[in-house]
Amino acid sequence: QITLKESGPTLVKPTQTLTLTCTFSGFSLTTSGVGVGWIRQPPGKALEWIALIYWDGDERYSPSLRSRLSVAKDRSKNQVVLTLTNMDPVDTATYYCAHKMAASSSFDYWGQGTLVTVSS
Amino acid sequence: QSALTQPASVSESPGQSITISCTGTSSDVENYNYVSWYQQRPGKAPKLIIYEVTTRPSGVPDRFSGSKSGNTASLTISGLQPEDEADYYCFSYTASTSLYVFGTGTKVTVL
């Protein structure tokens, strides 16, 4: 059974760096085609895809966040870490990590999400 | 990379059918079968209900179906049920850029 769970701070100050960890089980991030994606959703607004890391280490980022965003995987811990620098109140959102299916471009399993508020 | 365009809201009575459109471009929806659909109930994580335009994951009721014509993908819910009231998002992979994009989202209300 595949599970994912996001963890990290619930409150960050403007200009600070956000670090979120996605801890997963039930799959390997070494399996060809598999990936872990990050999606965020500001309160009351639409979903926004922001990043994806593939089984081979390839990383993809939303163009609007590329300069501030990075993702990395720790295979030994079954974790993917998201780092978003220079946080702003507009970055306030629920952040989800999700499992990308090996033979598809879709996310079939999602974490519960974690709400991150940016405020001084 | 612009969001795919969906209607903001759709309402219909139980037992009826609705169709939600998702309009993209030749860079995503039109030329690739990488469209998926997600259902999101209030306070919950999204749930995959259709992938690769027409495929239903195991456990998703067959009243949910997907299709595509040109640069517009569609999600049809037949025999609308009260539990179908939720937000629905389309999602596409863009092979030319290897990036991803969600639709603007549609709120479905069961009257």
Interface residues (C-beta under 8 A of the other chain):
Chain A: G37 I39 A46 L47 E48 W49 L52 R60 S62 P63 S64 Y96 M101 S104 S105 S106 F107 D108 W110 G111 Q112 G113
Chain B: Q1 A3 Y34 S36 Y38 Q40 A45 P46 K47 L48 Y51 E52 P57 Y89 F91 S92 Y93 S98 L99 Y100 V101 F102 G103 T104 G105
